[in-house]
Amino acid sequence: MPKKELIDKLLKDPAGFSEKDLDELLRPQHPDEKITPAELLHITRRIFDLNERTIFNGSHAEEGILGRLNRRSRRIRNRRYMRKINKGFRAVPGNKIILAEGDSWFEYPVFVRDIIDWLQKRKDYAIYSLAYGGDWLANILYQGEYVEGLPVHTPDVFLISGGGNDLVSKNRLTTMMINPFKDPLTEPSHDYAEFVRLKTSNEEEAQKILKGKCYQTKEFQSLINVIRLQYELMFTNIFTKYPDLKIITHGYDFPVPDRSLHLGFNPLHWHQPIMNRLTCNGKWLYQSFMLKGITDPGLQQCILRTMIFDFNEMLIRIAQKSGYDNVFHIDCRGICKSKNDWYDELHPQSRIFSQIAQKFQECIDGTLVDKVVRVV
């Protein structure tokens, strides 16, 4: 099928967009038919009716207070990295150079110890970070800092965290991702229902995911397909030059819509209500559901559960796909047991990030050989 027809199918019939269709875009018989970052940018614009400037700058990762904190945190991290390198770090057997690219799960610039903060405690890791809190996977791919970083640092491991902001920022839940009523067009198919039951631990969990599926729009499935194309385009391009590079992804946990400031009497968490007010906690998830008239907390969590389920399973399919032998996935689903495990709507507490970082370490060190690593 010609590329133009495949792109139209991706937009108009996302549920029918198959593995074969995806492979035709990524690995066509004729090189001119391979999809490009510019075309993925255009597809994203068509899904959300946004202009190019909005896509590049919509994350606010480089603007305002968040931008200043991001830049400061990245400078500090990368100075630490250069100090290690300048002391002969690379010459020591067993030491690992790591390049990290991504969003706020890799770069929460203040108060919360994110995944990279915990990994940096390892003396045998030198981590050069390109991550920015609030960044979109679209920005990561199109700006291509990692493309320049790979030949400069020649890392042993590449860590990538991206896609969460693409799904929920800029009120995307309100405008595109969810319907306020069950949509007969998105009723789970028999194959999807069987897949969910195969992948979940019990029928109650499966029913939550299937219930949430009924409230998804076709634009959500289109975006999931686009995000998968972005990841696979990134990986195929990387492996053409660095076939032995280990790549590790993750897919977030099931968030809980919450607008509270988390006031309390724990002196160790004095900063949490301040940060939650400054970042307007509730604007990403809670506010979007209110705008859609979905006020039932149980239904809200079912919808988000389905989104995170689909997102993780998409990344798992990539890791288990032929040709991606060096791609591994950290499955964080279920690590947050209650609302108290969350710092805000989208980010776990530092102690939860520590548990996730432990699995990253085991994957980096090769003590776990599974392609998919469950945190819990």
C-alpha positions as CSV (number, residue, x, y, z in Angstrom):
1,M,0.0,0.0,0.0
2,P,1.4,3.5,-0.8
3,K,2.6,5.6,2.1
4,K,-0.1,8.2,1.6
5,E,-2.8,5.6,1.9
6,L,-1.2,4.1,5.0
7,I,-1.1,7.5,6.7
8,D,-4.8,8.0,5.8
9,K,-5.6,4.6,7.3
10,L,-3.6,5.5,10.5
11,L,-5.8,8.6,10.9
12,K,-9.2,7.3,9.8
13,D,-9.1,3.6,10.8
14,P,-6.6,3.4,13.7
15,A,-8.2,0.3,15.1
16,G,-7.6,-1.5,11.8
17,F,-4.0,-0.3,11.5
18,S,-2.0,-3.6,11.6
19,E,1.5,-4.7,12.3
20,K,1.9,-5.2,8.6
21,D,0.9,-1.6,8.0
22,L,3.3,-0.3,10.6
23,D,6.2,-2.3,9.1
24,E,5.4,-1.0,5.6
25,L,5.9,2.6,6.9
26,L,9.1,1.7,8.8
27,R,10.6,-0.8,6.4
28,P,9.2,-0.3,2.9
29,Q,10.6,-2.0,-0.1
30,H,11.5,1.4,-1.6
31,P,13.5,3.8,0.7
32,D,11.4,6.8,-0.5
33,E,8.3,5.2,1.1
34,K,9.8,5.1,4.6
35,I,8.0,7.5,7.0
36,T,10.1,10.5,8.2
37,P,10.1,12.6,11.4
38,A,8.6,15.5,9.4
39,E,5.7,13.3,8.3
40,L,5.1,12.1,11.8
41,L,5.0,15.8,12.8
42,H,2.4,16.4,10.1
43,I,0.3,13.4,11.3
44,T,0.4,14.7,14.9
45,R,-0.8,18.1,13.6
46,R,-3.7,16.4,11.8
47,I,-4.8,14.5,14.9
48,F,-4.9,17.5,17.1
49,D,-5.3,20.3,14.6
50,L,-2.3,22.0,16.0
51,N,0.4,24.1,14.2
52,E,4.0,23.1,14.3
53,R,5.0,25.7,16.8
54,T,2.4,24.4,19.3
55,I,3.8,20.8,18.9
56,F,7.4,21.9,19.6
57,N,6.7,24.3,22.4
58,G,3.5,23.0,23.9
59,S,5.2,21.0,26.7
60,H,6.6,24.2,28.3
61,A,9.7,22.2,29.2
62,E,11.9,25.1,28.4
63,E,9.7,28.0,29.6
64,G,9.1,29.8,32.9
65,I,10.0,28.4,36.3
66,L,9.9,24.9,35.0
67,G,12.3,25.7,32.2
68,R,14.8,27.4,34.6
69,L,14.6,24.5,37.1
70,N,15.1,22.0,34.2
71,R,18.1,23.8,32.9
72,R,19.7,24.2,36.4
73,S,19.1,20.5,37.2
74,R,20.5,19.3,33.9
75,R,23.7,21.5,34.3
76,I,24.3,20.1,37.7
77,R,23.9,16.5,36.5
78,N,26.1,16.9,33.5
79,R,28.8,18.6,35.4
80,R,28.9,15.6,37.7
81,Y,29.1,13.4,34.6
82,M,32.0,15.4,33.2
83,R,33.9,15.2,36.5
84,K,33.7,11.4,36.4
85,I,34.8,11.3,32.7
86,N,37.7,13.6,33.4
87,K,38.9,11.4,36.1
88,G,39.3,8.4,33.8
89,F,35.9,6.8,34.4
90,R,35.7,5.2,30.9
91,A,39.0,3.3,31.4
92,V,37.8,1.4,34.4
93,P,36.5,-2.1,33.5
94,G,32.8,-2.5,34.5
95,N,31.9,1.1,34.5
96,K,29.0,2.1,32.3
97,I,28.3,5.2,30.3
98,I,24.5,6.0,30.2
99,L,22.7,8.5,28.0
100,A,19.3,9.4,29.3
101,E,16.6,11.2,27.3
102,G,13.0,11.9,28.3
103,D,10.5,13.7,30.5
104,S,9.8,14.4,34.2
105,W,10.1,10.7,35.3
106,F,13.8,11.2,34.4
107,E,13.9,14.9,35.3
108,Y,11.8,16.2,38.1
109,P,13.9,19.2,38.8
110,V,13.4,19.8,42.5
111,F,12.3,18.0,45.7
112,V,11.4,14.7,44.2
113,R,14.2,12.2,43.6
114,D,13.4,10.8,40.1
115,I,14.7,7.6,38.4
116,I,18.0,9.3,37.2
117,D,18.6,10.8,40.7
118,W,18.6,7.3,42.2
119,L,20.7,5.8,39.4
120,Q,23.3,8.5,39.8
121,K,24.1,7.2,43.2
122,R,25.9,4.3,41.6
123,K,29.6,5.1,41.4
124,D,30.0,2.8,38.4
125,Y,27.4,4.7,36.4
126,A,28.2,8.0,34.5
127,I,24.9,9.4,33.2
128,Y,24.7,12.2,30.7
129,S,21.1,13.5,30.8
130,L,19.2,15.2,28.0
131,A,15.9,14.8,29.9
132,Y,13.5,17.8,30.5
133,G,10.5,17.7,32.8
134,G,7.3,18.3,30.8
135,D,8.9,17.3,27.4
136,W,6.9,15.5,24.7
137,L,8.2,12.5,22.8
138,A,7.4,14.5,19.6
139,N,10.0,17.2,20.8
140,I,12.5,14.5,21.7
141,L,12.3,12.9,18.3
142,Y,12.2,16.1,16.2
143,Q,14.8,18.0,18.1
144,G,17.1,15.0,18.0
145,E,19.5,15.8,20.8
146,Y,20.1,12.1,21.4
147,V,21.3,11.9,17.7
148,E,24.1,14.2,18.6
149,G,24.7,12.7,22.0
150,L,25.2,9.1,20.9
151,P,28.5,9.6,18.9
152,V,29.8,12.1,21.5
153,H,29.3,9.9,24.5
154,T,29.2,6.4,22.9
155,P,27.1,5.0,25.8
156,D,26.7,1.5,26.9
157,V,23.0,2.1,27.6
158,F,20.3,4.5,26.3
159,L,17.4,5.2,28.6
160,I,14.2,6.8,27.1
161,S,11.1,8.0,29.0
162,G,8.5,9.6,26.8
163,G,4.9,9.7,25.8
164,G,3.1,10.6,29.0
165,N,3.0,14.3,28.2
166,D,1.9,13.6,24.6
167,L,-1.2,11.9,26.0
168,V,-2.4,14.3,28.8
169,S,-0.8,17.7,28.4
170,K,-2.6,20.7,26.9
171,N,-6.0,19.3,28.0
172,R,-5.7,16.5,25.5
173,L,-7.9,14.3,27.7
174,T,-10.6,16.8,27.3
175,T,-10.2,17.6,23.6
176,M,-9.3,14.3,22.1
177,M,-8.7,11.3,24.3
178,I,-12.0,10.5,26.0
179,N,-15.7,10.5,25.3
180,P,-18.1,11.6,28.1
181,F,-20.4,8.7,27.2
182,K,-19.8,5.1,26.1
183,D,-19.0,5.0,22.4
184,P,-20.4,2.0,20.6
185,L,-17.6,2.4,18.0
186,T,-15.0,1.8,20.7
187,E,-16.6,-1.2,22.4
188,P,-13.8,-3.7,23.0
189,S,-13.5,-6.3,20.3
190,H,-13.5,-10.0,21.3
191,D,-9.7,-10.2,20.4
192,Y,-9.0,-7.2,22.6
193,A,-11.0,-8.6,25.5
194,E,-9.2,-11.9,25.3
195,F,-5.8,-10.1,25.1
196,V,-6.7,-8.1,28.2
197,R,-7.6,-11.2,30.1
198,L,-4.4,-12.9,29.1
199,K,-2.3,-10.0,30.3
200,T,-4.1,-9.2,33.6
201,S,-4.0,-11.1,36.9
202,N,-7.7,-11.4,37.5
203,E,-11.2,-10.8,36.0
204,E,-11.8,-7.7,38.1
205,E,-8.7,-6.0,36.7
206,A,-9.7,-7.0,33.2
207,Q,-13.2,-5.6,33.6
208,K,-11.8,-2.2,34.7
209,I,-9.7,-2.0,31.5
210,L,-12.5,-3.1,29.3
211,K,-14.9,-0.6,30.9
212,G,-12.4,2.2,30.3
213,K,-12.0,1.2,26.7
214,C,-15.6,2.1,25.9
215,Y,-14.7,5.8,26.7
216,Q,-11.7,6.1,24.4
217,T,-11.8,8.0,21.1
218,K,-10.3,6.8,17.8
219,E,-7.9,9.7,18.2
220,F,-6.4,8.0,21.2
221,Q,-5.7,4.9,19.2
222,S,-4.2,7.1,16.4
223,L,-1.9,8.7,18.9
224,I,-0.8,5.4,20.4
225,N,0.1,4.3,16.8
226,V,2.0,7.5,16.2
227,I,3.9,7.2,19.5
228,R,4.8,3.6,18.5
229,L,6.0,4.8,15.1
230,Q,8.1,7.5,16.9
231,Y,9.7,4.9,19.2
232,E,10.4,2.4,16.4
233,L,11.7,5.1,14.0
234,M,14.1,6.2,16.8
235,F,15.2,2.6,17.5
236,T,15.7,1.5,13.9
237,N,17.8,4.6,13.2
238,I,19.9,4.0,16.4
239,F,20.5,0.4,15.6
240,T,21.8,1.1,12.1
241,K,24.8,2.7,13.7
242,Y,24.9,1.2,17.2
243,P,23.6,-2.3,16.9
244,D,24.8,-3.4,20.3
245,L,23.5,-0.5,22.3
246,K,21.1,-1.5,25.1
247,I,17.9,0.5,25.2
248,I,15.5,0.6,28.1
249,T,12.0,2.0,28.1
250,H,9.2,2.3,30.7
251,G,5.5,2.9,30.6
252,Y,4.4,4.7,33.8
253,D,1.9,3.6,36.4
254,F,-1.8,4.0,36.7
255,P,-2.4,7.6,37.9
256,V,-5.1,8.8,40.2
257,P,-6.9,12.1,39.3
258,D,-6.3,14.4,42.2
259,R,-6.4,18.2,42.8
260,S,-5.4,18.1,46.5
261,L,-2.3,19.9,47.8
262,H,-1.4,16.9,50.0
263,L,-1.4,19.0,53.2
264,G,-0.1,17.1,56.2
265,F,2.1,17.0,59.3
266,N,5.1,15.1,57.9
267,P,8.0,17.6,58.0
268,L,9.8,15.6,55.4
269,H,7.1,16.5,52.9
270,W,6.8,20.2,53.7
271,H,7.4,21.1,50.0
272,Q,4.7,18.9,48.5
273,P,1.7,21.3,49.0
274,I,3.8,24.2,47.8
275,M,4.9,22.4,44.6
276,N,1.4,21.1,44.0
277,R,0.0,24.6,44.2
278,L,2.8,26.0,42.0
279,T,2.3,23.3,39.3
280,C,-1.5,23.5,39.6
281,N,-2.0,19.9,40.6
282,G,-5.2,18.6,39.1
283,K,-5.0,20.4,35.8
284,W,-3.7,17.4,33.9
285,L,-6.2,14.7,34.8
286,Y,-8.8,15.8,37.4
287,Q,-9.7,19.0,35.5
288,S,-10.0,17.2,32.2
289,F,-12.5,14.7,33.6
290,M,-14.5,17.5,35.3
291,L,-14.7,19.3,31.9
292,K,-16.0,16.1,30.3
293,G,-18.6,15.6,33.1
294,I,-17.0,12.4,34.3
295,T,-17.1,12.8,38.0
296,D,-17.1,9.2,39.2
297,P,-13.6,8.5,40.6
298,G,-13.9,4.8,39.8
299,L,-14.7,5.5,36.1
300,Q,-11.9,8.0,35.9
301,Q,-9.5,5.4,37.1
302,C,-10.9,2.8,34.7
303,I,-10.3,5.1,31.7
304,L,-6.7,6.0,32.8
305,R,-6.1,2.3,33.6
306,T,-7.0,1.4,30.0
307,M,-4.7,4.2,28.6
308,I,-1.7,3.1,30.6
309,F,-2.4,-0.6,29.8
310,D,-2.5,0.1,26.1
311,F,0.6,2.3,26.3
312,N,2.7,-0.3,28.2
313,E,1.6,-3.1,26.0
314,M,2.5,-1.1,22.9
315,L,6.1,-0.7,24.3
316,I,6.2,-4.4,25.3
317,R,5.3,-5.4,21.7
318,I,8.3,-3.3,20.5
319,A,10.7,-4.9,23.0
320,Q,9.5,-8.4,22.0
321,K,9.6,-7.7,18.3
322,S,12.2,-9.4,16.1
323,G,15.1,-7.0,15.4
324,Y,14.9,-5.3,18.8
325,D,17.0,-7.8,20.7
326,N,18.6,-5.0,22.8
327,V,15.4,-3.2,23.7
328,F,14.1,-3.8,27.3
329,H,11.0,-2.5,29.0
330,I,10.4,-1.7,32.7
331,D,6.8,-2.3,33.6
332,C,5.9,0.0,36.5
333,R,2.1,-0.8,36.6
334,G,0.8,-1.3,40.1
335,I,3.8,-0.1,42.0
336,C,1.8,2.8,43.5
337,K,-0.7,1.1,45.9
338,S,-2.6,4.2,47.1
339,K,-3.0,7.9,46.5
340,N,-0.3,8.5,49.2
341,D,2.3,6.9,46.9
342,W,1.8,9.8,44.4
343,Y,3.5,13.1,44.8
344,D,1.0,14.7,42.4
345,E,-1.3,13.4,39.6
346,L,1.6,12.2,37.4
347,H,4.6,11.6,39.6
348,P,5.2,9.0,42.3
349,Q,6.9,9.8,45.6
350,S,10.7,9.6,45.8
351,R,10.6,6.2,47.6
352,I,8.5,4.7,44.7
353,F,11.0,6.1,42.1
354,S,13.7,4.4,44.2
355,Q,12.0,1.0,43.7
356,I,11.7,1.6,39.9
357,A,15.3,2.7,39.7
358,Q,16.3,-0.6,41.3
359,K,14.8,-2.5,38.4
360,F,16.6,-0.2,36.0
361,Q,19.9,-1.1,37.7
362,E,19.2,-4.8,37.4
363,C,18.4,-4.4,33.7
364,I,21.4,-2.2,33.1
365,D,23.7,-4.6,34.9
366,G,22.3,-7.6,33.0
367,T,21.3,-9.5,36.2
368,L,17.8,-9.8,34.7
369,V,17.6,-11.3,31.3
370,D,13.9,-10.9,30.7
371,K,12.9,-8.5,27.9
372,V,10.1,-7.2,30.1
373,V,10.9,-6.4,33.8
374,R,8.1,-6.1,36.2
375,V,8.7,-3.7,39.1
376,V,6.0,-5.5,41.3
